[in-house]
Amino acid sequence: MPETEIVTANHPYDLPQWITVPVTGGSPAYPAWAAEESRPRRRETPSAPGNRSSATAWTSPWR
């Protein structure tokens, strides 16, 4: 599924903004930083009383 269809199908707005711009230059370290900051993160959540297993939940990469 093309990205525009994914955004349109999952966005709450009837007409979400979607633009694409070419990257023609910049800091060499930026792509690594962007990849690290946008990966899904797992965090531990407290277990219910009496529950010995720990639950995990996904957190937004855009804290």
Secondary structure, 3 states (H helix, E strand, C coil): CCHHHHHHHHCCCCCCCCCCCCCCCCCCCHHHHHHHHCCCEEEEECCCCCCCCCEEEEECCCC
